[in-house]
Amino acid sequence: MMLASLLTLFTGALASHVVSSAFTVAPMPHTISFEAAATTPTVFTTADAALRQLAGLKPGETLLLHGAAGGVGLAAVQVAHAAGATVVATAGSPSKRSLLRSLGVKVAVSSRDTSFVTDLAWAGGVDVVLNSLTSPGMVGGSLSVLRRGGRFVEIGKRDIWAPAAAAAERPDVAYNLLAIDFMPPEVLQQLLYRLSADLASGTVAPIRAAVHDMTSVAAAMRQMAQARHVGKVVVSAHARSPAAFSSSGSSGAAASFGSANGSMFIIGGTGALGQLVSGWLAGNQAQHLILASRTGKLPASAADMGLTNPQHPLFNSMVSITACDASVASDVTGVISRLAVSSSSSSSSRVSFSGLQHQPQLASLLHAGGVLADAAFASQSARGVRQVTAPKAVALQLLMQHLSTQPTSNSVLFSSMAALLGSAGQTNYGAANAALDAEAQMLQAAGVAVSSVQFSAWAGAGMAAATASKVEAMGIGALSPAAGLAALEAVVRAGSMLRWGYDCYQVNAWRRCE
Ligand SMILES: NC(=O)c1ccc[n+]([C@@H]2O[C@H](COP(=O)([O-])OP(=O)(O)OC[C@H]3O[C@@H](n4cnc5c(N)ncnc54)[C@H](OP(=O)(O)O)[C@@H]3O)[C@@H](O)[C@H]2O)c1
């Protein structure tokens, strides 16, 4: 007998055994887990039916997606992008809006009021609206921003407008009510088979989820009722309960970087150490974090970094993810000047492409941006040196031009032990970090509060992960995240003296020699 894994969609599925209609099952691609697959049937069949079948969303059109950080919203973002459409969205919190921007949503604004109407009307309107919100003015406002001949799909179930009311308001648009629970089985089956094919081909991917095990069904239900999650709540027969992310360091870490209420600008904030440090700072009362990288996107490996997990400290901070090449003057000027504007003006447009709305004044800079271009000494090139130096010393020069007029209470630069001891294949990287250190030392002498820390290789992810064995061979163990963060805090607490990384180096090297 062949056993197949299936995607299915019906009520009562939290039982040990179920009997399902053949119409409500489709093959589950073997490339995804059961937990990941469980996030998909309801939301993707709804998004597909709404956008492809009912609205006929076309390439180049614009979709207004309300409550976009919900399950259907996250699926609809993917379906719309696959159709070649542009997505503008509403969501209830700054962290949800940051998440949506990181997923390629062009504009993400608040779903708590109707201020989106003015902005979208000014921008020329939208072609399709997908709505599930019932707050006052939402439907009327959304109908008003639809272009002539637009399509409105309502997936809400309570307090929804009757078709006649919508027709009275906008006779020129198609108003559709959608409930997949009332769909003919054969249509549902088609949608499930298309989902199965799209998942297998990678056209769409499972959405984010908080996964609970069978012993915490009550907690899963409570989480869903409180609507604090992003994406889906999944109950798994295999998973352990979601672990609460713990933060190391003392509760005053953010304060020792300056004001816990100010903005912390983290270059390379989407990288391995940037993510770790951001979570740690958020867990230690940092309220406003700006994570910058050249792409301005979370790497796929970052999953959601905790932005969607209510138990993660980052969930409660205001996080902006922004594109900024720290070695390009206009990028650095753009971010820092926008930051100055957003901190001094609370009345700026709610529609922002920058992701830097309503961030308070800059308090601290953490520079954890960097790239590698390793090569044996004989193969080192000027190009490689330029590549590796750009996010280090070049970036620091640009940053400091601004920071002299907008001083931070503390700036920390992530340098490397390669500058102190050298590292095989990394002469360019060692030199780039040495240049960073030297520049920081000059700034120190000029009275600027900046520390350059020569970290040894951190354990786990990060740019040193691939070379961990080389470092190990030198007798230096990897720096655990807890030890690295403790060293970082010690440097900041000690004041603004340039440190040559002995804290971290000794933590590892000498302990092994004892
Ligand atoms: N990991 C370690 O064990 C270790 C040890 C010692 C020192 N360090 C230092 O710590 C820092 C972070 O390391 P990591 O392991 O977190 O590296 P990572 O995971 O590779 O992250 C590097 C980050 O820097 C960003 N970046 C690169 N060039 C940039 C630029 N010109 N402007 C803005 N952002 C830029 C990258 O994003 P984009 O590519 O999207 O721009 C990425 O977000 C690096 O400076 C590294 O030298 C790391």
The ligand as an SDF file (V2000), in Angstrom:
LIG
                    3D

 48 52  0  0  0  0  0  0  0  0999 V2000
   30.5860   36.4680   12.4410 N   0  0  0  0  0  0  0  0  0  0  0  0
   31.7280   36.5210   13.1010 C   0  0  0  0  0  0  0  0  0  0  0  0
   32.1470   35.5400   13.7270 O   0  0  0  0  0  0  0  0  0  0  0  0
   32.5220   37.7980   13.1530 C   0  0  0  0  0  0  0  0  0  0  0  0
   33.7370   37.8110   13.8420 C   0  0  0  0  0  0  0  0  0  0  0  0
   34.4580   38.9920   13.8860 C   0  0  0  0  0  0  0  0  0  0  0  0
   33.9490   40.1190   13.2920 C   0  0  0  0  0  0  0  0  0  0  0  0
   32.7650   40.0640   12.6160 N   0  0  0  0  0  0  0  0  0  0  0  0
   32.2750   41.2910   11.9890 C   0  0  0  0  0  0  0  0  0  0  0  0
   30.9270   41.4650   12.3790 O   0  0  0  0  0  0  0  0  0  0  0  0
   30.1730   42.0080   11.3050 C   0  0  0  0  0  0  0  0  0  0  0  0
   28.9280   41.1430   11.0720 C   0  0  0  0  0  0  0  0  0  0  0  0
   29.2970   39.8250   10.7250 O   0  0  0  0  0  0  0  0  0  0  0  0
   28.1770   38.7240   10.3800 P   0  0  0  0  0  0  0  0  0  0  0  0
   28.7490   37.4140   10.6860 O   0  0  0  0  0  0  0  0  0  0  0  0
   26.8840   39.1220   10.9730 O   0  0  0  0  0  0  0  0  0  0  0  0
   28.1150   38.8640    8.7900 O   0  0  0  0  0  0  0  0  0  0  0  0
   26.9030   38.5680    7.8020 P   0  0  0  0  0  0  0  0  0  0  0  0
   25.9490   37.6120    8.3880 O   0  0  0  0  0  0  0  0  0  0  0  0
   27.5240   38.2520    6.4980 O   0  0  0  0  0  0  0  0  0  0  0  0
   26.1770   39.9810    7.7110 O   0  0  0  0  0  0  0  0  0  0  0  0
   26.8080   41.0770    7.1440 C   0  0  0  0  0  0  0  0  0  0  0  0
   25.7680   42.1480    6.9510 C   0  0  0  0  0  0  0  0  0  0  0  0
   26.3780   43.3050    6.4170 O   0  0  0  0  0  0  0  0  0  0  0  0
   25.5740   43.8160    5.3680 C   0  0  0  0  0  0  0  0  0  0  0  0
   26.4230   44.6080    4.4940 N   0  0  0  0  0  0  0  0  0  0  0  0
   27.4560   44.1990    3.7460 C   0  0  0  0  0  0  0  0  0  0  0  0
   27.9790   45.2450    3.0900 N   0  0  0  0  0  0  0  0  0  0  0  0
   27.2540   46.3190    3.4530 C   0  0  0  0  0  0  0  0  0  0  0  0
   27.2930   47.6890    3.0990 C   0  0  0  0  0  0  0  0  0  0  0  0
   28.1970   48.1710    2.2130 N   0  0  0  0  0  0  0  0  0  0  0  0
   26.3820   48.5290    3.6530 N   0  0  0  0  0  0  0  0  0  0  0  0
   25.4510   48.0560    4.5180 C   0  0  0  0  0  0  0  0  0  0  0  0
   25.3690   46.7700    4.8910 N   0  0  0  0  0  0  0  0  0  0  0  0
   26.2560   45.9190    4.3500 C   0  0  0  0  0  0  0  0  0  0  0  0
   24.9850   42.5650    4.7590 C   0  0  0  0  0  0  0  0  0  0  0  0
   23.7870   42.7570    4.0430 O   0  0  0  0  0  0  0  0  0  0  0  0
   23.7360   43.0190    2.4270 P   0  0  0  0  0  0  0  0  0  0  0  0
   24.6440   42.0680    1.7800 O   0  0  0  0  0  0  0  0  0  0  0  0
   22.3160   42.7930    2.0670 O   0  0  0  0  0  0  0  0  0  0  0  0
   24.1560   44.4210    2.1940 O   0  0  0  0  0  0  0  0  0  0  0  0
   24.6610   41.7670    6.0050 C   0  0  0  0  0  0  0  0  0  0  0  0
   23.4230   42.2120    6.5420 O   0  0  0  0  0  0  0  0  0  0  0  0
   31.1020   42.0830   10.1010 C   0  0  0  0  0  0  0  0  0  0  0  0
   31.5700   43.4040    9.9840 O   0  0  0  0  0  0  0  0  0  0  0  0
   32.2790   41.1880   10.4730 C   0  0  0  0  0  0  0  0  0  0  0  0
   33.4770   41.6590    9.9090 O   0  0  0  0  0  0  0  0  0  0  0  0
   32.0590   38.9280   12.5340 C   0  0  0  0  0  0  0  0  0  0  0  0
  1  2  1  0
  2  3  2  0
  2  4  1  0
  4  5  1  0
  4 48  2  0
  5  6  2  0
  6  7  1  0
  7  8  2  0
  8  9  1  0
  8 48  1  0
  9 10  1  0
  9 46  1  0
 10 11  1  0
 11 12  1  0
 11 44  1  0
 12 13  1  0
 13 14  1  0
 14 15  2  0
 14 16  1  0
 14 17  1  0
 17 18  1  0
 18 19  2  0
 18 20  1  0
 18 21  1  0
 21 22  1  0
 22 23  1  0
 23 24  1  0
 23 42  1  0
 24 25  1  0
 25 26  1  0
 25 36  1  0
 26 27  1  0
 26 35  1  0
 27 28  2  0
 28 29  1  0
 29 30  1  0
 29 35  2  0
 30 31  1  0
 30 32  2  0
 32 33  1  0
 33 34  2  0
 34 35  1  0
 36 37  1  0
 36 42  1  0
 37 38  1  0
 38 39  2  0
 38 40  1  0
 38 41  1  0
 42 43  1  0
 44 45  1  0
 44 46  1  0
 46 47  1  0
M  CHG  2   8   1  16  -1
M  END
$$$$
